[in-house]
Amino acid sequence: MKKIKVAIVGLGNCASSLVQGIEFYKNTNNKTGLINEIIGDYKVSDIEIVAVFDVDKRKVGKDISEAIFSEPNCTKKFSDVPHKNIIVSKGHVLDGVSASMKDYFIVDDNQQNSDVVEILKNSGAEIVICYLPVGSSKAARFYAECALEASAGFINAIPEFICSNKGWINKFKEKGLPCAGDDVKSQVGATILHRVITRLIQDRGFKINNTYQLNIGGNTDFRNMLDEGRLESKRISKTQAVISNLDEGDSISTRIGPSDFVSHLKDNKVCYINVKGTQFGDVPFELDLKLSVEDSPNSAGCIVDVIRYMKVALEKGISGSLEEVSAYYFKSPVIQMREEVAKSKLNSL
């Protein structure tokens, strides 16, 4: 079976879980945790990482098998990864490292930036995944342009509005390339739970007056988002993902987004969801829910599907936004769909 050649931008916790997951499902018959065992003709083990970019000197120059476990990564190790002979290349910082994170991401200015397009072309990368920190507006768009120039599909896992932007969609369509995003929606995470629960409440005839979702964690993502200036797109993405799924969602008082960094939680994410409203007879009701889950594997479980759907799209000559893929697996797709609708459409791809 032909491999799916993938390049990663940003070798953080989510990338670590993705790389570990490829090895895990290659070496076991245990299919627990997969949404789809096979997509097209492809298994998770058919994904091959061929190029990696990061800016932290503790990762640059190392083999990916070592770099995914280097600080400041802190997600759980659930699989050994053998030496891959894939060396982490120095990426372009741009706005990928905020002033508040300069003590967390250690950048060596003496390390020369790589020629991203040349590396992508030489590696044969068919797909580029953007895993940059939240708030990396310029950097995310730089790598999207690199993907276009290298004739690779683009998966945007972060809350920068690229693959949901019609201008960018047209750029990929003109090049005959697919894109999917924006802002990955974890398998069973805060956003999908909030969407499903609030939609269920409305479908069963209750009225929602207000709702909030608070998230805390101890990984670099939460540390980065202490800077409220980098958080705007994340709040928009998470909020729209929920209220767009509701009748008259704009009229419901809502507060959704990361709320604090707790270092000892590491990659564990704790989410609190509250919904208040009225039921039969205009009697009040209140729902409280807590979710505690390892954040990065929760994301990787979706990305392994998106990669394979994009490979199928490349084989079929489908270009521009993969609307059904984006609607099912991302918070901010170009077209929002209810999960059951998106999944039904995915089955026809």
C-alpha positions, 0 to 999 in steps of 0.5 A: 500500500502506498504511504500518505506523505505528511509534513508537520509544522509545530512539533508540540503535544498534538504532533507527538500524539499523532506520531505515537498514534501512527506507531501504536496502530501499526503494531497492534490489532487493538482498534480502540480509539479510532473513529474509522479503521479504514478510509478509502484504502488507508489505515492509520499505519499508512501515514508517513511523516516525511518533514517536520518544522519547529523553532525550539532549539531543544527539538531542531536538529533532532530525529522526530523520534526523540524530538516529540518527547523533548520539552516543553512537550508533556503529553502522555507517552503511549507508544515507543517510536523508533528512529525515523531518520526525519530531522526536525528543520528550523521553522520561521518564527514570525508571530509563532512565539509570543513575548510571554512565551519566550521563556517557554519556547527557546529559540536560537537565533543563530540557527538558520531558517529552513527553506520550507518549500524546498524541504516540502518538495524534496520530501514528497510531502502531499499534505501539510498540517499546521499545529502552530500555537494559537495566535500565530496569524502570520505564521499560519498563513506563511505555511499555507502559502508554502503548502500551495507553492509545494503543491501540497494539501493543507490541514489547519488544526488551529483557530486561524481562519484560513480553510474557512476563508473563501479567498484562501479556499479559492487559492487552493482550488486554483492550484487543484489542492484540497484544504480542511479546517479550521481549529480541530474539534477533538473526538470527545472534547469540550466543543463536541460535548457542548454542541451535542448536549445543547442541541439535545436540550433544544430538540427535546423542547427545553429553552436555553437561557445561558451557557458557559464552558470553562477550560483549564490545562497545563500544556503549552497551549494553555500557557500560550493562551494566558495572553488574552491578545492571542486568544481572540480567534480561539474564543470566536472559534469555540463560541461559534461552534456551539451557538451556530448549532442552536436555534437563535444561538446569537440570543443566548448569553454565552461565555466559552473559552480557555480560562486558566493555566494549571501547570501540574495538569500537564496535557490533561484538560479539564472542562466545565460546562453549565447550561441554564434554562426552562423546561415544561411549565416554564420550570427552571432547569440547570445542567453541570458537566465536567470532562477530564481528558488527555488533550492531545490524543483527543485531537490526534484521533481526529487528525488521522481521519482528516489526513486519510480523507485528504489523501482520498481527495487528492486521488480523486482530484477534489480541490478547495475546501473539503466541506464535509470533512471540515464540518465533522472534524473542525470547530470553524468550517466554511459551512457548519453542519450538525454532526449526523449530517456531516457524517452522512455526507462523509460516507458518500465521499 
